[in-house]
């Protein structure tokens, strides 16, 4: 065996590369609070292994994805256990990465000289959340369909480029096979590739900048003397990473693998639930636990605050987290000397815990019946044909006013209908009513063809200038329909 290994070593010289990295000195105080990064990395390797196995049987097609998951869960030998490991590995990866980031924040490990390490960690955290979201979409059940609908409705609110982003992500105006194929590519190729690159950079920075020492009350970070002090203390009181510090990491990694196996054995995989059906408007989809807080906020906040929450708050939070190591790059590291940081973490955990609980108990959408009794303005029915009047009655009786306003009165979860005929033509209106889109359910199975025709006839009259034909009132050819912008009704 020694001759065999020496043959490879004489050609690859791995000892020269791996040796210094494995035996580099680390602070002796780096103990059990420092293992969460290794635990997260272990789960990621497990996710790659189980993901490859799942990809061999998964069919990324809108018509067969759900059936392939049902086959893996109920027919393939140990398929349920494989899916369970992948699902619970995803949950635990996000949980342990969150704990790791909280430990880094409380220990002041984002301060000089580890600013770039912190920024790369933020990128890893965002990519991990993206893996969780795209993985839920690949289940292709009711939760996946409506979760993707809500996500795309949020993306559609981005100023100037929102509709183009939605069209790019979905591969069209509706959620179908094109969208599933793109999310499969993101989940299997794009995001894991980004994670592997960021993990390599993160480990390189940990080796080059060193592991953050356990903070000591009264010790201040001084950019001029930090490197000299750190090297002196590591040489004097440090220990080699392998085997001393690595032993705790190996124990922690073994525990996390055991935890994944236990959770997969006892609880099994998540979903798939009912087959995705956009016509089922009486449904109660739920995201995974790490998105339950967002779900609760969107369900409980008043509509006028949603745009800020969806667009403004993430930008504000990302800006603060990115600027944090540059604003607070020196000074005290110990959490006892940083009471505001401790209060912030406690407040954050209490808020997320409360919202997560509310996410499991809050309604799929708020009760929207405030505008049910508001009559249709007389100007909108004056001089209309019998078919158009019938459409106005359908709009009134089906409580469309709970989401759409007429003449400024009505709900604001959807756009106002006063000028809808200038934005959508007849074909697009029919498609939108039957298939839904954005955050609007599909009403194809809840309205008769005659009712759909009447509603669209009424909506075709909704343009500011009552004496002229609507700008979008023509019927497009199939080719033009494919190239048209996605509807925003």
C-alpha positions as CSV (number, residue, x, y, z in Angstrom):
1,X,0.0,0.0,0.0
2,X,2.9,2.3,0.8
3,X,4.5,1.7,-2.6
4,X,1.1,2.3,-4.2
5,X,0.5,5.6,-2.5
6,X,4.1,6.7,-3.1
7,X,3.6,6.1,-6.8
8,X,0.7,8.6,-6.9
9,X,2.5,11.0,-4.5
10,X,5.6,11.1,-6.7
11,X,3.5,12.4,-9.6
12,X,0.8,14.5,-7.9
13,X,2.8,15.9,-4.9
14,X,-0.5,16.1,-2.9
15,X,1.4,16.3,0.4
16,X,2.8,19.7,-0.6
17,X,-0.7,21.0,-1.2
18,X,-2.8,19.3,1.4
19,X,-0.2,19.1,4.2
20,X,0.1,22.8,5.1
21,X,-3.6,23.3,4.9
22,X,-4.4,20.3,7.1
23,X,-1.7,21.1,9.7
24,X,-2.0,24.9,9.9
25,X,-2.3,26.2,13.4
26,X,-5.6,27.4,14.8
27,X,-6.4,29.0,18.2
28,X,-6.7,26.5,21.0
29,X,-10.0,28.2,22.0
30,X,-11.7,27.1,18.7
31,X,-13.9,24.4,20.1
32,X,-17.5,23.2,19.7
33,X,-19.0,26.5,18.6
34,X,-16.8,26.3,15.6
35,X,-18.1,23.0,14.1
36,X,-21.3,24.3,12.4
37,X,-19.4,25.3,9.2
38,X,-18.1,21.8,8.9
39,X,-21.5,20.3,9.6
40,X,-23.0,22.5,6.8
41,X,-20.3,21.4,4.4
42,X,-20.9,17.7,5.2
43,X,-24.7,18.1,4.5
44,X,-23.9,19.8,1.2
45,X,-21.8,16.8,0.1
46,X,-24.6,14.5,1.2
47,X,-27.0,16.7,-0.9
48,X,-24.9,16.3,-4.0
49,X,-24.7,12.5,-3.5
50,X,-28.5,12.0,-2.9
51,X,-29.3,14.6,-5.6
52,X,-27.4,12.7,-8.2
53,X,-29.3,9.5,-7.3
54,X,-32.6,11.3,-7.4
55,X,-31.8,12.9,-10.8
56,X,-31.4,9.4,-12.3
57,X,-35.2,8.8,-11.8
58,X,-36.7,12.3,-11.8
59,X,-38.3,13.4,-15.0
60,X,-38.2,17.3,-15.4
61,X,-41.4,17.5,-17.4
62,X,-44.6,19.2,-16.5
63,X,-46.6,16.1,-17.4
64,X,-44.3,13.5,-15.7
65,X,-42.5,15.1,-12.8
66,X,-45.3,14.5,-10.3
67,X,-45.6,10.8,-11.5
68,X,-41.9,10.3,-11.2
69,X,-41.8,11.5,-7.7
70,X,-44.8,9.3,-6.8
71,X,-42.9,6.4,-8.3
72,X,-39.8,7.1,-6.3
73,X,-41.8,7.5,-3.1
74,X,-44.1,4.5,-3.3
75,X,-42.6,2.0,-5.8
76,X,-38.9,2.4,-6.1
77,X,-37.0,0.3,-3.6
78,X,-35.9,2.7,-0.7
79,X,-36.8,5.6,-2.9
80,X,-38.8,7.2,0.0
81,X,-35.6,7.0,2.2
82,X,-33.4,8.6,-0.4
83,X,-35.9,11.4,-0.9
84,X,-36.2,11.8,2.9
85,X,-32.4,12.2,3.3
86,X,-32.4,14.8,0.5
87,X,-35.3,16.7,2.0
88,X,-34.1,16.6,5.6
89,X,-30.6,17.4,4.5
90,X,-31.9,20.5,2.9
91,X,-33.8,21.5,6.1
92,X,-30.7,20.9,8.3
93,X,-28.3,22.6,5.9
94,X,-30.3,25.8,6.1
95,X,-30.7,25.4,9.9
96,X,-27.0,24.8,10.6
97,X,-25.9,27.5,8.2
98,X,-28.2,30.0,10.0
99,X,-26.6,28.9,13.4
100,X,-23.1,29.3,11.9
101,X,-23.9,32.8,10.7
102,X,-25.3,33.8,14.1
103,X,-22.2,32.5,15.8
104,X,-20.0,34.4,13.4
105,X,-22.0,37.6,14.1
106,X,-21.9,37.2,17.9
107,X,-18.2,36.3,17.9
108,X,-17.4,39.4,15.7
109,X,-15.8,37.2,13.1
110,X,-16.9,39.6,10.4
111,X,-14.4,42.2,11.6
112,X,-11.0,42.9,10.1
113,X,-9.4,41.0,8.4
114,X,-12.3,38.7,7.6
115,X,-14.6,41.1,5.7
116,X,-14.4,39.1,2.5
117,X,-15.0,35.9,4.4
118,X,-18.2,37.4,5.7
119,X,-19.3,38.5,2.3
120,X,-18.6,35.1,0.7
121,X,-20.6,33.6,3.6
122,X,-23.6,35.8,2.7
123,X,-23.4,34.5,-0.8
124,X,-23.4,31.0,0.4
125,X,-26.4,31.6,2.6
126,X,-28.4,33.1,-0.3
127,X,-27.4,30.3,-2.6
128,X,-28.5,27.8,0.1
129,X,-31.9,29.5,0.4
130,X,-32.2,29.4,-3.4
131,X,-31.5,25.7,-3.4
132,X,-34.3,25.2,-0.9
133,X,-36.8,27.2,-3.0
134,X,-35.9,25.6,-6.3
135,X,-36.0,22.2,-4.7
136,X,-39.5,22.8,-3.5
137,X,-40.5,23.8,-7.0
138,X,-39.2,20.5,-8.3
139,X,-41.7,18.6,-6.2
140,X,-44.3,19.9,-8.7
141,X,-47.3,19.6,-6.5
142,X,-49.9,22.1,-5.3
143,X,-47.4,23.7,-2.8
144,X,-44.8,24.0,-5.5
145,X,-47.2,25.5,-8.1
146,X,-48.6,28.1,-5.8
147,X,-45.3,28.8,-4.2
148,X,-43.8,29.5,-7.6
149,X,-46.8,31.7,-8.4
150,X,-46.3,33.8,-5.3
151,X,-42.6,34.0,-6.0
152,X,-43.1,35.2,-9.5
153,X,-45.7,37.7,-8.4
154,X,-43.0,39.1,-6.0
155,X,-40.4,39.2,-8.8
156,X,-43.0,40.9,-11.1
157,X,-43.1,43.9,-8.8
158,X,-39.4,44.8,-9.5
159,X,-39.5,48.2,-11.1
160,X,-38.9,48.4,-14.9
161,X,-37.7,44.8,-15.4
162,X,-40.2,42.8,-13.4
163,X,-42.3,41.4,-16.2
164,X,-39.2,40.6,-18.3
165,X,-37.6,38.8,-15.3
166,X,-40.8,36.7,-14.8
167,X,-40.9,35.8,-18.5
168,X,-37.2,34.9,-18.5
169,X,-37.5,32.7,-15.4
170,X,-40.7,30.9,-16.5
171,X,-39.8,30.7,-20.1
172,X,-43.2,32.1,-21.0
173,X,-46.3,33.8,-19.6
174,X,-47.6,30.8,-17.6
175,X,-46.1,28.2,-15.3
176,X,-45.5,25.0,-17.3
177,X,-42.9,22.6,-18.5
178,X,-40.5,25.4,-19.6
179,X,-40.5,26.8,-16.0
180,X,-39.9,23.3,-14.5
181,X,-37.0,22.7,-16.9
182,X,-35.4,26.0,-16.0
183,X,-35.7,25.4,-12.3
184,X,-34.3,21.9,-12.7
185,X,-31.3,23.4,-14.4
186,X,-30.9,26.0,-11.6
187,X,-31.2,23.4,-8.9
188,X,-29.0,20.8,-10.4
189,X,-26.3,22.8,-12.3
190,X,-26.3,26.5,-11.8
191,X,-26.7,27.0,-8.0
192,X,-24.6,23.9,-6.9
193,X,-21.8,25.2,-9.2
194,X,-22.0,28.6,-7.6
195,X,-22.0,26.9,-4.1
196,X,-18.9,24.8,-5.0
197,X,-17.0,27.9,-6.2
198,X,-18.0,29.9,-3.1
199,X,-17.2,27.1,-0.7
200,X,-13.7,26.8,-2.3
201,X,-13.1,30.5,-1.9
202,X,-14.5,30.5,1.7
203,X,-12.2,27.7,2.7
204,X,-9.2,29.5,1.1
205,X,-10.0,32.6,3.1
206,X,-10.3,30.6,6.3
207,X,-6.9,29.2,5.7
208,X,-5.2,32.5,4.6
209,X,-6.9,34.8,7.2
210,X,-7.0,32.2,10.0
211,X,-9.9,31.0,12.2
212,X,-11.3,33.7,14.3
213,X,-10.1,33.5,17.9
214,X,-12.6,33.3,20.8
215,X,-13.3,36.9,21.7
216,X,-12.0,38.2,25.0
217,X,-13.7,41.0,26.9
218,X,-11.6,44.1,26.6
219,X,-9.6,43.1,23.5
220,X,-10.0,45.5,20.6
221,X,-9.3,44.8,17.0
222,X,-6.5,47.1,15.8
223,X,-5.8,46.9,12.1
224,X,-2.2,47.9,12.5
225,X,-1.2,45.2,15.0
226,X,-3.8,42.5,14.4
227,X,-1.8,40.2,12.2
228,X,1.3,40.3,14.3
229,X,-0.7,39.6,17.5
230,X,-2.7,36.8,15.9
231,X,0.4,35.0,14.6
232,X,2.2,35.4,17.9
233,X,-0.7,33.9,19.9
234,X,-1.3,31.1,17.4
235,X,2.3,30.0,17.5
236,X,2.4,30.3,21.3
237,X,-1.0,28.8,22.3
238,X,-2.3,27.3,19.1
239,X,-2.7,23.7,17.9
240,X,-2.6,22.0,14.5
241,X,-6.0,21.8,12.8
242,X,-5.4,18.1,12.0
243,X,-5.8,16.0,14.1
244,X,-6.5,18.2,17.2
245,X,-9.3,20.6,16.0
246,X,-10.4,18.3,13.2
247,X,-11.4,15.6,15.7
248,X,-14.3,17.7,16.9
249,X,-15.4,18.4,13.4
250,X,-15.4,14.7,12.6
251,X,-17.6,14.0,15.6
252,X,-20.0,16.8,14.7
253,X,-20.2,15.6,11.1
254,X,-20.9,12.1,12.3
255,X,-23.7,13.4,14.5
256,X,-25.3,15.4,11.7
257,X,-25.3,12.4,9.3
258,X,-26.9,10.3,12.0
259,X,-29.5,13.1,12.5
260,X,-30.3,13.1,8.8
261,X,-30.7,9.3,8.8
262,X,-33.0,9.4,11.8
263,X,-35.2,12.2,10.4
264,X,-35.5,10.5,7.1
265,X,-36.4,7.2,8.7
266,X,-39.0,8.6,11.1
267,X,-40.6,11.4,9.1
268,X,-39.8,10.4,5.5
269,X,-39.9,12.9,2.6
270,X,-42.0,16.0,2.1
271,X,-44.6,15.7,-0.6
272,X,-45.5,15.5,-3.2
273,X,-49.0,16.6,-2.2
274,X,-51.9,16.9,-4.7
275,X,-51.1,17.1,-8.3
276,X,-50.5,20.7,-9.5
277,X,-53.8,22.1,-10.7
278,X,-54.1,25.9,-11.3
279,X,-57.8,25.6,-11.4
280,X,-58.1,24.6,-7.8
281,X,-58.5,28.0,-6.2
282,X,-59.8,26.6,-2.9
283,X,-56.4,25.3,-1.8
284,X,-54.1,25.9,1.2
285,X,-50.4,25.6,0.0
286,X,-47.6,25.9,2.5
287,X,-43.9,26.5,1.9
288,X,-41.1,24.8,3.8
289,X,-40.4,26.0,7.3
290,X,-37.6,28.4,6.3
291,X,-40.1,30.4,4.2
292,X,-43.0,30.3,6.6
293,X,-42.2,33.7,8.1
294,X,-42.3,35.3,4.6
295,X,-45.6,33.5,3.9
296,X,-47.1,34.8,7.2
297,X,-46.1,38.4,6.5
298,X,-47.5,38.3,3.0
299,X,-50.8,36.8,4.3
300,X,-51.3,39.1,7.3
301,X,-49.9,42.5,6.3
302,X,-52.2,45.0,4.5
303,X,-51.7,45.2,0.7
304,X,-50.2,48.7,0.7
305,X,-47.2,47.4,2.6
306,X,-46.4,44.4,0.4
307,X,-44.4,46.3,-2.2
308,X,-42.0,47.6,0.4
309,X,-41.7,44.2,2.1
310,X,-41.1,42.4,-1.2
311,X,-38.6,44.9,-2.8
312,X,-37.5,47.5,-0.2
313,X,-36.8,45.3,2.8
314,X,-34.5,42.7,1.1
315,X,-32.5,45.6,-0.5
316,X,-32.2,47.3,2.9
317,X,-31.3,44.1,4.7
318,X,-28.7,43.1,2.1
319,X,-27.2,46.6,2.2
320,X,-26.8,46.5,6.0
321,X,-25.3,43.0,6.0
322,X,-22.8,43.9,3.2
323,X,-21.7,47.2,4.8
324,X,-21.5,45.6,8.3
325,X,-17.8,44.6,8.3
326,X,-16.8,47.9,6.9
327,X,-18.9,50.0,9.3
328,X,-18.0,47.9,12.4
329,X,-14.6,46.4,11.3
330,X,-12.7,47.2,14.5
331,X,-13.4,47.5,18.2
332,X,-14.7,44.9,20.7
333,X,-15.6,41.4,19.5
334,X,-17.0,39.8,22.7
335,X,-20.8,39.6,22.7
336,X,-20.9,40.9,26.3
337,X,-19.4,44.2,25.2
338,X,-21.8,44.4,22.2
339,X,-25.3,44.4,23.9
340,X,-27.0,45.9,20.8
341,X,-25.9,42.9,18.7
342,X,-27.2,40.5,21.4
343,X,-30.6,42.3,21.5
344,X,-30.8,42.3,17.7
345,X,-30.3,38.5,17.6
346,X,-32.8,37.9,20.3
347,X,-35.3,40.2,18.6
348,X,-34.7,38.5,15.2
349,X,-35.1,35.0,16.5
350,X,-38.3,35.9,18.4
351,X,-39.7,37.6,15.3
352,X,-38.9,34.7,13.0
353,X,-40.2,32.1,15.4
354,X,-43.5,34.0,15.9
355,X,-43.9,34.5,12.1
356,X,-43.1,30.9,11.5
357,X,-45.8,29.8,13.9
358,X,-48.2,32.2,12.3
359,X,-47.3,30.8,8.9
360,X,-48.6,27.4,9.9
361,X,-51.8,28.9,11.3
362,X,-52.5,31.9,9.1
363,X,-54.8,31.7,6.1
364,X,-53.5,31.1,2.6
365,X,-54.7,34.6,1.8
366,X,-56.4,37.2,3.9
367,X,-60.2,37.2,4.0
368,X,-61.1,39.6,1.2
369,X,-64.7,40.5,1.4
370,X,-64.6,44.2,2.2
371,X,-65.8,45.2,-1.3
372,X,-68.4,42.5,-1.9
373,X,-71.3,44.8,-1.6
374,X,-69.9,47.8,-3.5
375,X,-72.1,48.3,-6.7
376,X,-70.7,48.7,-10.1
377,X,-70.4,52.4,-11.1
378,X,-73.3,53.3,-13.4
379,X,-71.0,54.7,-16.1
380,X,-69.5,51.2,-16.5
381,X,-72.9,49.7,-17.4
382,X,-74.6,52.5,-19.3
383,X,-75.1,51.7,-23.0
384,X,-73.7,48.2,-22.8
385,X,-75.0,45.3,-24.7
386,X,-76.8,42.4,-22.9
387,X,-73.7,40.2,-23.2
388,X,-71.5,43.0,-21.6
389,X,-74.1,43.5,-18.9
390,X,-74.0,39.8,-18.1
391,X,-70.3,40.1,-17.8
392,X,-70.6,43.0,-15.3
393,X,-73.0,40.8,-13.2
394,X,-70.4,38.0,-13.2
395,X,-67.7,40.4,-12.1
396,X,-69.9,41.6,-9.3
397,X,-71.3,38.2,-8.2
398,X,-67.9,36.4,-8.3
399,X,-66.5,39.1,-6.0
400,X,-63.8,40.2,-8.4
401,X,-63.9,43.6,-6.7
402,X,-62.2,42.1,-3.7
403,X,-59.0,42.2,-5.7
404,X,-59.6,44.7,-8.5
405,X,-60.9,48.2,-8.1
406,X,-63.3,50.1,-10.4
407,X,-63.2,53.9,-10.3
408,X,-60.8,53.7,-7.3
409,X,-63.1,51.6,-5.2
410,X,-62.2,47.9,-4.5
411,X,-59.3,45.8,-3.6
412,X,-55.8,46.6,-4.6
413,X,-54.2,43.1,-4.7
414,X,-54.7,43.2,-8.4
415,X,-54.5,46.1,-10.9
416,X,-57.5,48.3,-11.5
417,X,-59.8,47.3,-14.3
418,X,-60.6,50.8,-15.5
419,X,-58.1,50.5,-18.3
420,X,-57.5,46.8,-18.6
421,X,-58.6,46.8,-22.3
422,X,-55.7,49.1,-23.1
423,X,-53.2,46.6,-21.7
424,X,-54.6,43.2,-22.7
425,X,-56.4,42.2,-25.9
426,X,-59.3,39.8,-26.1
427,X,-57.2,36.6,-26.4
428,X,-55.0,37.6,-23.5
429,X,-58.0,38.4,-21.3
430,X,-59.5,35.0,-22.0
431,X,-56.2,33.3,-21.2
432,X,-55.8,35.2,-18.0
433,X,-59.3,34.4,-16.7
434,X,-59.1,30.7,-17.6
435,X,-55.4,30.0,-16.7
436,X,-54.7,32.7,-14.2
437,X,-51.2,34.1,-13.8
438,X,-49.1,36.0,-11.3
439,X,-51.0,36.0,-8.0
440,X,-54.4,35.5,-9.8
441,X,-56.0,32.0,-9.6
442,X,-57.3,30.2,-12.6
443,X,-61.0,30.2,-13.0
444,X,-61.3,27.8,-15.9
445,X,-63.2,25.2,-14.0
446,X,-65.2,27.7,-11.9
447,X,-66.8,29.7,-14.8
448,X,-68.7,28.3,-17.7
449,X,-67.6,29.2,-21.3
450,X,-70.6,31.5,-21.6
451,X,-69.6,33.3,-18.3
452,X,-66.0,33.7,-19.5
453,X,-67.2,35.2,-22.8
454,X,-69.5,37.6,-21.0
455,X,-66.7,38.7,-18.6
456,X,-64.2,39.3,-21.4
457,X,-66.8,41.2,-23.4
458,X,-67.4,43.5,-20.4
459,X,-63.6,43.9,-19.8
460,X,-63.1,44.8,-23.5
461,X,-65.1,48.0,-22.9
462,X,-62.8,49.0,-20.0
463,X,-60.7,51.8,-21.6
464,X,-60.6,55.5,-20.7
465,X,-61.9,56.8,-24.0
466,X,-65.4,55.3,-24.4
467,X,-65.8,56.6,-27.9
468,X,-62.8,54.9,-29.4
469,X,-61.8,51.3,-29.8
470,X,-59.3,50.0,-27.2
471,X,-55.7,50.0,-28.2
472,X,-55.3,46.3,-27.4
473,X,-58.7,45.3,-28.7
474,X,-57.6,43.3,-31.8
475,X,-57.2,39.5,-31.9
476,X,-53.6,38.5,-32.4
477,X,-52.5,35.6,-34.5
478,X,-50.9,32.6,-32.6
479,X,-47.5,33.7,-33.6
480,X,-48.0,37.2,-32.2
481,X,-49.5,35.7,-29.1
482,X,-46.3,33.7,-28.4
483,X,-44.2,36.8,-28.8
484,X,-46.4,39.1,-26.7
485,X,-45.5,40.3,-23.3
486,X,-46.9,38.4,-20.4
487,X,-50.2,39.7,-19.1
488,X,-50.3,41.8,-16.0
489,X,-54.0,41.5,-15.3
